[in-house]
Amino acid sequence: MINKKTVNRIKRMVFKKFPEFKGIDPKILERKVKPQSAIYRKLSLGTPKILRKVFRLKFERKVTTVDEIEIDRILTVTINEAGEIIKITESR
């Protein structure tokens, strides 16, 4: 599992860029990712046997629109084992 220090660092970075998610604790999901063997075959490389761990921090918040309809705002941050951000996705 990812350590608390890394999670807090990622949260600070997210709160700077997306202040509407400030104060929300993320759900942390861990996934193991297999190498894409088709790409290695195309490049005539041997398939690596290493599984990578990827963590997803999912921030969820309910927002009320002008029409007084509640919608979910979801921000997902994908990070690798080293704690580097790979991708940030946001719902509309």
C-alpha positions as CSV (number, residue, x, y, z in Angstrom):
1,M,0.0,0.0,0.0
2,I,1.0,3.6,-0.5
3,N,2.3,5.6,2.5
4,K,0.4,8.4,4.2
5,K,3.1,11.0,3.4
6,T,2.7,10.4,-0.4
7,V,-1.1,10.6,-0.1
8,N,-0.9,13.9,1.7
9,R,1.6,15.3,-0.9
10,I,-0.8,14.3,-3.7
11,K,-3.8,15.8,-1.9
12,R,-2.0,19.1,-1.5
13,M,-1.2,19.2,-5.2
14,V,-4.8,18.3,-6.1
15,F,-6.2,21.0,-3.7
16,K,-4.1,23.7,-5.4
17,K,-5.3,22.8,-8.8
18,F,-8.9,21.8,-7.9
19,P,-9.9,23.9,-4.8
20,E,-13.5,22.6,-4.8
21,F,-12.2,19.2,-3.6
22,K,-10.4,20.7,-0.6
23,G,-11.2,18.8,2.7
24,I,-12.3,15.6,0.9
25,D,-10.4,12.4,1.7
26,P,-9.9,10.1,-1.3
27,K,-10.7,6.5,-1.6
28,I,-7.5,4.6,-2.4
29,L,-7.6,1.7,-4.8
30,E,-4.7,-0.5,-5.7
31,R,-4.4,-2.3,-9.1
32,K,-1.7,-4.5,-10.5
33,V,-1.0,-3.8,-14.2
34,K,0.4,-6.5,-16.5
35,P,2.7,-5.4,-19.3
36,Q,1.0,-5.2,-22.7
37,S,2.5,-8.2,-24.5
38,A,1.1,-7.2,-27.9
39,I,3.3,-4.1,-28.0
40,Y,6.4,-6.1,-27.0
41,R,5.7,-8.7,-29.7
42,K,5.3,-6.0,-32.4
43,L,8.7,-4.5,-31.3
44,S,10.3,-8.0,-31.2
45,L,11.1,-7.6,-27.6
46,G,10.8,-10.2,-24.9
47,T,7.8,-9.8,-22.7
48,P,8.7,-8.5,-19.3
49,K,7.3,-10.5,-16.4
50,I,7.1,-7.6,-14.0
51,L,3.7,-6.5,-12.6
52,R,3.4,-2.8,-11.8
53,K,1.3,-1.5,-9.0
54,V,-0.8,1.5,-9.8
55,F,-2.8,3.4,-7.2
56,R,-6.0,5.5,-7.8
57,L,-7.1,8.2,-5.5
58,K,-10.8,8.9,-6.1
59,F,-12.2,12.2,-4.8
60,E,-16.0,12.4,-4.9
61,R,-18.2,15.4,-4.2
62,K,-21.9,16.3,-4.7
63,V,-22.6,19.6,-6.4
64,T,-26.0,21.3,-6.8
65,T,-26.6,22.9,-10.2
66,V,-28.5,26.1,-10.9
67,D,-31.6,23.9,-11.6
68,E,-31.2,22.4,-8.1
69,I,-30.2,19.0,-9.4
70,E,-27.5,17.2,-7.4
71,I,-24.7,15.7,-9.5
72,D,-21.5,13.8,-8.6
73,R,-18.2,15.5,-9.3
74,I,-15.4,12.8,-9.4
75,L,-11.7,13.5,-9.7
76,T,-9.4,10.5,-10.1
77,V,-5.7,10.7,-9.7
78,T,-3.6,7.7,-10.9
79,I,-0.1,7.4,-9.4
80,N,2.6,4.8,-9.7
81,E,4.6,3.1,-6.9
82,A,7.1,5.9,-6.7
83,G,4.3,8.4,-5.9
84,E,4.4,10.2,-9.3
85,I,1.2,11.3,-10.9
86,I,0.5,9.4,-14.1
87,K,-2.9,10.8,-14.9
88,I,-5.7,13.1,-13.6
89,T,-9.2,12.7,-14.8
90,E,-12.2,14.7,-13.9
91,S,-16.0,14.4,-14.5
92,R,-17.8,17.3,-16.1
